[in-house]
C-alpha cells in the first residue's frame, strides 16, 4: 500500500481527494493538513467521510509530513504550492500539484498572470498532467502539474481537431460554464446562494481569466505558430460541473465522418473520454461525480463551423479525479483504480 497525504484538505478539491482515496485499493491516506481545522477530525469537517476515515486534520511541518507519506497531493493556492513542493521533492517524494504554479512552462507568462515564481528550476521538469496527451511522460515523472478545470474540458475537446489540422485555430471561441464549487470553499459574496441561485452570468470577460494562458499553451503545442483564442467563462447556479461549447472554422476538406474518425482514433481506448453518438450532446448531470469527459459535436453547414460540446465534473476530472488518475500512472497502478464509479444520477 502506498502512503499518500493531502496538503490543503479543507477545500472542495481536498474533500473530493479524500473521498476517492478512501476507496482506492492501492493507497492509504495517512495525513491531511489544514490550518483552519487543525485538531478536528476530517470526517467532522466533511461529514460525508464519516466511517470512511479517522484522520485528524493537522498543521504539519514539511519534515513531519515527509515522515507520513510517499506521495503528496498539494491542494493549496498558487504561490503556497511553490513554497512547499521543492522541499517535498528534495526529500524524495512524488507530488501531484493541483495549483497553477507548475502548469505554465514559460516563467514570464506565469509571472504576467500570477506573481513572481520562486521555484523556476522545476518548471522544465513538471509534466502537465493531462493523461490523454502526456501519459508516458507522467509515468516517469515525480512532479505533475494537474490541469485546471476549464482547460481540461477545452483541450480534450479540441485536441483531435488541432492534431489533424482540421480547424483554423485563430477562429476558436470557447464559451464555458461552471458550477459554483469552481470558486472554492472560501466565503465570498459572488458565490453566496442568493447571489447565484436563479441567475446566470459571465465573469472575467475579455481574455482576463487565468486559465487562458494554460489553454493557449496546450493548443499551441499542436501548431507552428502561437495563436490567441476567445475564452469567456460563466457561473452556473449548480454545485458542480463544467459545460464548454467550442466554435471553430472547419477546413472544407473535412466532413462529419472524417471528424468522427478523428475523435474515435484518439479516444477509443481512453478510459475516461466518451464520444457521444451523432446528434447527442453532453450534459453536466451525466458526468456528475465521475472522472468522465463527454464530448459531442455538430457541423454547421450554413457557416462552415464545427461546434463541440464538452462536459466534466470540475472537481473530479477537473481536479481531484484527474489527480488520482495521474497518481495511478506515476505509481504503476491500474489507471482507473479508485475512479470506476458511474456518475451520480439524478
C-alpha positions in Angstrom: 0.0 0.0 0.0 1.2 3.5 -0.9 1.0 6.1 1.9 -0.4 9.4 0.5 -1.2 12.7 2.0 -3.3 15.7 1.1 -1.8 19.1 1.8 -4.7 21.5 2.0 -7.6 19.1 2.7 -10.2 21.6 3.8 -11.4 22.8 0.3 -13.7 21.1 -2.1 -10.8 19.6 -4.0 -9.3 18.2 -0.8 -12.6 16.7 0.2 -13.0 15.1 -3.2 -9.5 13.7 -3.0 -10.2 12.2 0.4 -13.5 10.7 -0.8 -11.7 9.0 -3.7 -8.6 7.9 -1.8 -10.6 6.4 1.0 -11.9 3.9 -1.6 -8.7 3.4 -3.5 -7.5 -0.3 -3.4 -3.7 0.6 -3.5 -3.3 3.5 -1.2 -3.6 4.5 2.4 -4.5 8.1 3.3 -2.1 8.9 6.2 -2.2 12.7 6.5 -4.5 15.6 5.8 -3.4 19.2 6.6 -5.5 22.2 7.4 -4.6 25.3 9.3 -8.2 26.3 9.8 -9.4 22.9 11.1 -6.2 21.7 12.8 -7.1 19.3 15.6 -10.5 18.4 14.1 -11.4 15.0 12.5 -11.6 15.2 8.7 -14.9 13.5 9.0 -16.2 16.3 11.1 -15.1 18.9 8.6 -16.7 16.8 5.8 -19.5 14.7 7.3 -19.8 12.6 4.1 -16.5 11.0 5.2 -17.9 9.5 8.4 -16.8 5.9 8.8 -14.5 6.3 5.8 -11.5 7.9 7.7 -10.5 8.7 11.2 -7.7 11.1 10.2 -7.3 14.3 12.2 -6.5 17.5 10.3 -3.2 18.8 11.4 -0.9 21.7 10.6 2.3 19.6 10.0 5.8 20.9 9.3 7.3 19.7 6.0 9.6 17.4 7.9 6.7 15.9 9.8 4.8 15.4 6.5 7.7 13.7 4.8 7.7 11.0 7.5 4.0 10.3 6.9 3.7 9.7 3.2 5.5 8.9 -0.1 3.2 10.8 -2.5 1.6 14.2 -1.8 -1.3 16.0 -3.3 -0.8 19.7 -2.9 -4.3 21.1 -3.0 -3.3 24.7 -2.0 -3.5 28.1 -3.7 -0.9 29.2 -6.2 2.2 30.6 -4.5 1.7 28.4 -1.5 2.5 25.3 -3.6 5.8 26.6 -5.0 6.9 27.2 -1.4 6.2 23.6 -0.4 6.9 21.4 -3.4 10.7 21.8 -3.6 11.2 20.5 -0.1 8.9 17.5 -0.8 10.9 16.6 -3.9 14.2 17.1 -2.1 13.0 14.5 0.4 12.5 12.0 -2.4 8.7 12.3 -2.5 6.4 12.4 -5.5 4.0 15.3 -5.9 0.7 15.9 -7.8 0.2 19.7 -7.6 -3.3 21.0 -8.1 -2.4 24.7 -8.1 -1.3 26.7 -11.1 2.3 27.0 -10.0 3.8 24.4 -12.4 1.3 24.3 -15.3 2.9 27.1 -17.3 6.2 26.2 -18.9 7.2 29.8 -19.6 8.1 31.6 -16.3 7.5 35.0 -18.0 3.9 34.0 -18.8 3.4 32.7 -15.3 4.6 35.9 -13.7 2.5 38.0 -16.1 -0.7 36.2 -14.9 0.2 35.4 -11.3 3.2 36.6 -9.4 7.0 36.1 -9.2 7.9 32.4 -9.3 10.3 31.1 -6.6 10.8 27.6 -8.0 11.7 28.3 -11.6 14.1 25.3 -11.8 11.2 22.9 -11.5 9.1 24.3 -14.4 11.0 22.3 -17.1 10.7 19.1 -15.0 7.0 19.4 -14.2 4.8 17.3 -16.5 1.4 18.7 -17.5 -1.0 16.1 -16.1 -3.4 15.5 -18.9 -3.1 11.7 -19.3 -4.8 11.6 -22.7 -1.9 13.8 -24.1 1.1 13.1 -21.8 0.6 9.6 -20.4 4.1 8.3 -21.0 5.8 11.4 -19.5 3.5 11.2 -16.5 4.6 7.6 -15.8 8.2 8.6 -15.2 7.7 11.9 -13.5 8.0 12.9 -9.9 6.1 16.2 -10.3 2.8 16.5 -12.0 1.1 19.8 -12.7 -2.6 18.9 -12.5 -4.5 20.8 -15.2 -7.2 23.4 -14.5 -10.8 22.5 -14.8 -11.7 24.8 -17.8 -8.5 23.8 -19.7 -9.3 20.1 -19.2 -12.8 20.4 -20.8 -11.5 22.6 -23.7 -8.2 20.9 -24.5 -9.7 17.4 -24.7 -12.4 18.7 -27.0 -10.0 20.4 -29.4 -7.0 18.1 -29.4 -8.1 15.7 -32.2 -9.0 18.6 -34.5 -5.8 20.5 -33.8 -3.7 17.4 -34.2 -5.2 16.8 -37.6 -5.2 20.4 -38.7 -9.0 20.2 -39.2 -9.8 23.7 -38.0 -8.5 27.2 -38.2 -7.0 27.7 -34.7 -7.3 31.5 -35.0 -11.1 31.1 -35.1 -11.5 29.2 -31.8 -14.1 30.6 -29.4 -14.5 28.8 -26.0 -17.7 29.5 -24.2 -17.6 27.7 -20.8 -20.0 27.4 -17.8 -19.0 26.2 -14.4 -20.7 25.2 -11.1 -20.0 27.3 -8.0 -17.6 24.8 -6.5 -15.1 26.1 -9.0 -14.8 29.3 -7.0 -13.6 27.3 -3.9 -14.9 26.9 -0.4 -13.8 30.3 0.9 -16.8 32.5 1.6 -17.2 35.4 -0.9 -20.2 37.4 -1.9 -20.2 36.4 -5.5 -20.8 32.7 -4.7 -23.3 33.1 -1.9 -26.6 31.2 -2.6 -28.7 34.4 -3.0 -26.1 35.8 -5.5 -26.1 32.7 -7.6 -29.5 31.0 -7.4 -31.9 31.8 -10.3 -29.2 33.6 -12.2 -26.6 33.0 -14.8 -23.7 35.4 -15.6 -20.4 35.8 -17.4 -17.2 36.8 -15.5 -13.6 37.5 -16.3 -14.8 38.7 -19.7 -12.3 39.9 -22.4 -9.5 37.4 -22.0 -8.8 38.0 -18.3 -9.3 34.6 -16.8 -6.0 33.0 -15.5 -6.8 29.7 -17.2 -6.4 31.3 -20.6 -2.6 31.1 -20.9 -2.8 27.4 -19.9 -5.4 26.7 -22.6 -3.3 28.5 -25.2 -0.1 26.8 -24.1 -1.6 23.4 -24.8 -3.3 24.5 -28.1 0.0 25.9 -29.3 1.8 22.6 -28.8 -0.1 21.4 -31.9 0.7 24.4 -34.0 3.7 26.0 -35.9 2.9 29.5 -34.6 1.2 30.8 -31.4 -2.4 31.8 -31.5 -4.8 33.5 -29.2 -8.4 32.3 -28.6 -11.5 33.9 -27.2 -12.5 32.4 -23.9 -15.4 33.5 -21.7 -16.3 31.7 -18.5 -19.8 31.8 -16.9 -21.1 30.9 -13.5 -24.0 28.4 -13.3 -26.3 28.1 -10.3 -25.3 24.4 -9.7 -22.8 23.0 -7.3 -20.5 21.1 -9.7 -20.0 20.6 -13.4 -18.5 22.3 -16.4 -20.0 22.6 -19.9 -17.8 24.1 -22.6 -19.2 24.9 -26.0 -16.4 25.5 -28.6 -16.7 27.0 -32.0 -14.1 27.0 -34.8 -14.0 27.3 -38.6 -13.7 23.8 -40.1 -11.4 23.2 -43.1 -13.6 22.5 -46.1 -12.0 19.1 -46.8 -13.3 17.6 -43.6 -16.9 16.2 -43.2 -18.8 14.6 -40.3 -17.4 11.1 -40.9 -13.8 12.4 -41.0 -14.3 14.3 -37.7 -15.9 11.3 -36.0 -13.0 9.2 -37.1 -10.5 11.7 -35.6 -12.3 11.5 -32.2 -12.6 7.8 -32.3 -9.0 7.3 -33.3 -7.7 9.5 -30.5 -10.1 8.5 -27.7 -11.4 5.0 -28.4 -9.1 3.4 -25.9 -9.2 6.2 -23.4 -11.0 5.0 -20.2 -12.4 8.4 -19.2 -13.3 10.1 -22.6 -16.7 9.2 -24.0 -17.5 10.3 -27.6 -21.3 10.6 -28.0 -23.3 9.3 -31.0 -24.3 11.8 -33.7 -26.9 14.4 -32.6 -26.3 13.5 -28.9 -24.8 16.2 -26.8 -23.3 16.1 -23.3 -24.9 17.4 -20.1 -23.4 18.1 -16.7 -25.8 15.7 -14.9 -24.4 12.7 -16.9 -20.8 13.2 -15.7 -21.5 14.4 -12.1 -19.3 12.7 -9.5 -17.3 10.9 -12.2 -13.9 11.2 -13.9 -15.5 11.2 -17.4 -15.3 13.8 -20.1 -18.2 13.5 -22.5 -17.8 15.1 -26.0 -20.3 15.6 -28.8 -20.0 17.7 -32.0 -22.0 19.1 -34.9 -21.0 20.7 -38.1 -23.0 23.8 -39.0 -23.2 23.6 -42.8 -24.5 27.2 -43.1 -21.4 28.8 -41.5 -18.8 26.1 -42.1 -18.1 26.0 -38.4 -17.8 23.0 -36.1 -19.4 23.2 -32.7 -18.1 20.9 -30.0 -19.7 20.4 -26.6 -17.6 19.0 -23.7 -18.6 18.3 -20.1 -16.7 17.3 -17.0 -17.3 17.3 -13.3 -15.0 20.3 -12.3 -13.8 18.8 -9.0 -13.3 15.2 -10.3 -11.9 15.1 -13.9 -11.3 18.8 -13.5 -9.3 18.4 -10.3 -9.2 15.5 -7.7 -10.1 12.6 -10.1 -7.6 13.6 -12.6 -5.0 14.0 -9.8 -5.7 10.4 -8.8 -5.5 9.2 -12.4 -2.1 10.9 -12.6 -1.0 9.2 -9.3 -2.1 5.8 -10.7 0.2 6.3 -13.7 3.1 7.6 -11.6 3.0 4.6 -9.3 2.3 1.8 -11.8 -1.3 1.2 -10.6 -4.2 0.4 -12.9 -5.0 3.8 -14.4 -8.7 3.6 -13.5 -8.1 2.4 -9.9 -10.4 4.2 -7.5 -12.2 6.0 -10.3 -14.5 3.5 -11.8 -17.8 4.5 -10.2 -20.6 5.6 -12.5 -21.7 9.2 -12.5 -24.3 10.3 -9.9 -27.9 10.5 -11.3 -30.1 12.3 -10.8 
